[in-house]
Amino acid sequence: MLRKITSELLGWKNSGHRRPLILQGARQVGKTYAVLEFAKDQYDNVAHVNFELDAGAQAIFEGSLDPKEIIPKTELYTKQTVSKGRTLIFYDEVQKCPPALTSLKYFAELAPEYHVIAAGSLLGVAVSREEHSFPVGKASRLTLFPMDFEEFLSAMDKQDIVDRIKNCFELNTPMDTVYHNALLELYRQYLVVGGMPDCVAKFIETGNYALVRAAQKSILNDYLDDMSKYNSKNEIKKTRLAYSSVTAQLSKKNTRFQYKLIKSGGRAAEFENAIEWLVLSGIVLRVNALETIKKPLENYKNIDSFKIFASDVGLLCAKNDVLPNDILYGSSELNDFKGGLTENYVCSALTSRGYELYTWHSEGEAEIDFVLQREGKIIPVEVKSADNSKAKSLKTYIGKFKPEYSVKVSANNFGFENGIKTIPLYAAFCL
């Protein structure tokens, strides 16, 4: 399956200022697959070490972290000759071997001619508990997210439709009605399947939602296991409670995260470490509220007011045991959940595009789902799950802050009117 991060990996490989690369991402988003496919196309061979599959591989880093010592050991372990610029050294699941992560500093300083990628899940969580240092300033970093809707369509061999979407987005011209309706149907399929590569592959191969759901449940169980393996004893229960609350709170009208909804009387002091763990692991996404709309946005975020979303909409549906047909056919019984699910989808799409997202709300009822900076402009993004919803909050924001233009993402077709760029839900990736 085509992953868009491949172009970023190619840019890293060809950079004149290349440093070792750390590829982060939640468990099972496809990091290993993406790197190995990239290596197959771009290198003569790959020296692949997976520290999760073989704990004994840590012996490569015993004694010295000098690349002159590490490279021969890597060659012996992988049975691969390591050549400068022609071999990719790939240290996989590197959170299991913190010295391997630290060694990137010395590759950068002493052997920059070698191409090294280290990939891992839970890096922020695992490494903070070890004595070995993170190679700050000595390694480039990329994050891989679940497949977005564009990658989902490409995997289904619908690249021609992707091109149509991009063309309509650029020109603000409506999509042909037949294609528009078909894409909304595909979008609903994506909500059920999500973007975890194994789930997408099972859907493409079988079209069986039961098999997809079984794969999603397996991933969710792995997440629960990670909460035990990479957490202190007194935080395990809190982290699991917080994660369960994330999915439940998305069904509430007020989507700002509330600690008191984790358990009766819950407070930030009790659960903030659990939330931080979930964010660092990549299992959830956090979007902070803004106190006002000024540049730089980061300076005006309210660290005590935020929304939390699941990293993948398919896993969100699986965790809530939402029936696929209720999503596919728009059951009215899901009306309370539908808004949060749609907002979660757009959050994931924009995050995977590299945006730092914020939210904004007035003292009254007005609330803008997302605020981002695009091409130097501060842009409000309003999200609606249907096609007949009025964007009252967006009008309030426009009157107060007068943005150059605004974006409304809904089931409506493409268009641009009164300074509002309307984007169908299936085109959120175009932003």
N, C-alpha and C positions, 0 to 999 in steps of 0.2 A: 504494500500500500504506500502511495506517495505521501510523504510527510513534508510539510512546508519548511520545517527546520533544516532540511537538507541544503537549501540555498544559504542559510546562515553558516552551516558547517563548511560549505565550500568557500565562503568568504573568509572564514577563519583559516582554512588551509592555505589560501593564497595570499594572506596578509603578510606584508613586509615586516610587521611588528608582532608576529604571532607569538603567543605564550601558551603554555599548557592550558587546556580547556576543561572546565568543570561543567558537566551537564546534569542539571538537577531536574526533579519532577517527582510527583507522587508515584507510589508503587503501581506497576503495570500500565503506565501510560505509553510504553513502547520505546524506552530509551535504548535498550540493548539492540532491538531490531533496527532502529534508525541509524545507530552508529555502525553496525555491521554491514548494513546495506550501503551506507556511504563509503565505508572502507573498501567494499568489494568493487565499487566503481572507480575509486580515486587512488588506490594504493596497490602495490604489488602483493602485499600480504599484511596480515594483522596479527599482532601478538596479544592475544586476548586472555586476561586473567580475571576469573570471577571469584571473588572472595566469599560469596555466600555459598557457592557450590563446593568450595574446597577451603576450609579454614587453614589448612596447611600451607596455602599459598602465601600467608603472611610472613613465612620464613624468608621470602625474597628481600624483606626490608629489615631483617635482623642485623645488628652491628652498625652498618653505615647507610646513610641516605644519599651518598654520592652517586650520581648517575653512572659513573665508571664501574661501580660495584653492582648497581641494580640492574643495568642492562644485560650483562652476561648471565645473571641469575634468571632474568625474565626470559632470555633465549633458551636456557636449559629447561625451564618449567614449561614453556609453550611449544618447545621444539620448532621455533621459528627464528630465522636469522633476522636481526633488527638492523635495517639499513637507514641511514640518514635521509629523510625526506621521502623514502619509498615504502617505509613500513609504518603503520599506525600502531602505537602502543596503547592498548585499551584496558584500563583498570576498572572493572565492573563491580557494582555493589561496594563501592569504596568505603561506605560508612562502616563496613565490617573490619576495615583495616586503616585506622587513622594515620599510621606512619606513611602509608602510600599517599594519602592526601597531602601530608606535610612535605613529602619528597618533591611535589610539583614546584615548590620554591627553588629547589636546587636544580631541577631540570631547566627552569627559567634562567637561573644565574650561570650555571656551569655547562649546560648542554642544550641551548635553545634550538639547535639544528634538528633535534629529534621531535617528532610529532606525537603528542601525548594527550589522550582524552581520559578523564576520570568521570565515571557516571555513578549516581547513587540516589537512593530514596532516603528520606529522613536525615539528610546531611546536617541541616541546621539543628536538629534534635540530638542526633547521635554524637556529633563531634563536640558539642558543648559540654558533654559529660566526660570527655577524655582529656588526657594530659597533652595530647599532641596539638600543635597549633594549626589553624587554618591559614593557607598561603595568601594572606591579604596582600593585594597589589601585585602578586606574582602569577596570577592565573586569570584567564578570561572566564566569564560565566554565561551560560545560557540555561533557560528553563523550558522544558518540554511539557506541554499541557495535553489533555485529552484531545482527540481529533475534533476539529470544529466542523461546521456544516459543509464548508467547502471541501474539506478532506473526505468527509462522508460521501458527498456526491461523486468525487473523483474515484473513490474506492468502488463505487457502484457503476463506474464507467460512464459517467454523465458529465464529462468535461465540457461538452458542447453547451450544456445548460448553464454551467458555471460561467462560461464566456457571455452568455446572454444576460445573466444577472449583472455581471460587471459592466456591461455596456449600458444597460438601463440605469444603473446607479450613477454612472458618470454623466449621462445625458439627461437624467431626470425624466425619462420617457416611460410610460406605463408598459409593463410586461404584457404580452399577448395573454388574453383571458384564459385560454386553455393551459398554457404553461404556468400562469399564475396559480390556478387552482391545483394543478398537479404538484407544484412546488410546495404549496401549503400542506398537501398530503404527505409529501416527503419530509417536510419539517416536523410534522406530528410523529412520523416514524422515528425520526432522529431523537425526539423527546423521550421516546420509549427505549430506544437502543443506546443512546448516548454516544460518547466518543472514545470509550476504552477499546483499544484495537482488537482484543480478543472477542469482545462482544460484537463489534462491527463485522469481523470476519465470520463469526457464527451466523449472523443475520444474512450476510451476503451468500454464504454457502447453503443455508437451509431455509431462510425465511421463517424460522420457527421461533416465536417469541418466548416460548417456554425454555428453550435451550439458552437463549440470550439471558433470561432472568436467572437461570441457574448459574451462569458465568458471573453475573453481577453479584449474586449472593456470595459466591466464593471470594470475590474481591473484597466485599464488605467484611467477611470473616477475617480475611488477611489484615484489614485495617484494625479490627478489634484486637487481633494478636499483636500487632505492632504497638498498640496502646499499652500492652502489658510488657513487651520486650524492651521498649525504649522509653520507659517512664519510671519514676520513683513510685514506690508502693502506695504512698498516700495520695498520689495523683491519678492512679489508674481509674478508679471509680468516678472521680470528678470529670475526667476526660471523656469517658463513655457517656456520662449523663449530659455533658455539654454537647456532644455530637448528636445525641438523640434529640436534644432540644433545638438544635439548628434546623433540622428538617421540620419539626413541628411548628416552629415560629414562622416559617415561610407561609403558613396558612393563615396567619393573623393579618388583620387589616394594617396594623402598625408593624412594619417589617424591621424597625430598629430593634436590635438585639436587646433583650431584657434578661438580666441575671435572675430576677425573681421568678421567671418562668422555667428555669432549670429545675428548681425545687422551691418550695415555699420558704420565703425569707432569704433566698440566695443573694449573695452580694459579690461585687467585683473582687474584693480581697480573697474570697474563697475560690473563685473560678477563673480568674484572669490568667493564671498559669496554664490551666487546661485549654483555654481558648488559644493562647499563644502556641501551645504544642500542636494543636490542630492546624493552625496557620502555617507554622514552620514545616509541618509534614506534607503540606500541599493538599491535604484532604479537604480543606475549606478555603474560601476566599473571603477576605475582610475588606469592606468598603467604609471608610471613615466619612463622617459628616463634615461639612464645611461651616465655619462660623460666618464667613462672608465670601464674596466672590471677588478675589483679587489675586494677582500674580505675586510671587509663586504660590500656587494652590497649597503646596505642602506646608507652608508656613501658617495656614489658616485652618488646618484640620483639627477637629475635636477628637482627641484620643479616647474620650469617654463615651462618645456617641458613634455607633457604627452599625452596619448590617453585616450579616454573615450568610454566605451562600455555599452550597456544595460545589465541589470542583467539577462534577460531572452530572448532567441532568438525568442520564439513565440510571446512575447509582441512586440519585435522589428519589426517583420513582420506585426503584426496587426497595429502598430502605423503608418507604412508606407503604409498600405492598399495593401500589396503584395498579389496577388492572389495565393491561395494554389497550383493550378495546375502549375503555373509558377515555383514554387520551386520543386514540385514533378517531373516535366518533364524537368527541366533544360532549361527553356526558355532563348534564347540568349538575349532577351530584358532586362534581369536582370544582364547582365555581369558586369556592373559598381557596382552594389550592392552586387554581389555574393562574392567578395573578402572580403569586410567588414563583411558580415554576417558570413562567415566561420571563420574569425578571432575572431569574437564575440563569436561564439560557443566554440572555443578552450579556449578563455579567461575564459568563465564561467566554463568550465570543470575543468581547472587547479585551478581556484580560489576556487571552491568547495572542491578541494582536500587539501586545506590549504596552497597553495603556495603564497608567496609574489612575484608578477610578475613585471618585468621591460622590457623595450624595449631598443634597441640600434640602432643608425644610424651613419654612417661615414659622413665625409664632402662631399663625393661624393654621389652616388646613393644607396649605400648599406644600407639596413635596415633589422634588425632582429626583427621579430614580438615579440618574448618573450625571456627573459633570466631569468632563475630560478636557485635556488640551490637545487640539488637533491643528497642525500646521501653524502653530503660534497663537491660535485663537481658543478662547474658553468657550466650550460648546455644551449646552444642556441637552440631555437625551431623555426623552419621555418614552416609557414602554407601556404598551397596551396589548392585552391578550386577544382582543376582538377588533372588529373593523368599524364599529359604530360608537366608539368611546370619544368623548370630548376631552381635550387636554387642558382642563381648567388651570392646573398647577403650572403648566408651561406658559400660559398667558400671564399669570402672576409674575413668573420669573422674568419673562420678556419685558414686562412693564417696569420692573424694578432695576434690572441690570442691562437691558438693551444689548443682547449679544448680536454679533454680526449675522448669525443665522442660528437656527435651532434644528434639532432632529427629533422626529417622532417615529418610533418603531412600532408597527402594528400589523394587523392582517390586511391593511389597505395596500393598494398598488403604489408604485413609485410616483412621485410628484414633487413639485416645489411651488409653494404659494404662501404669500404673506410672510416671507422670511423663514418658513418652516419646510425643511427637507423631509419628506415622508418616505420611509423605507419599509418594505415588507419584512416580516420577521425572518424569512429565509435569506435575507440579504444583509443581516447584521454583520457578517464577516467582512463586508466591503468597507466598513469604517476603518 
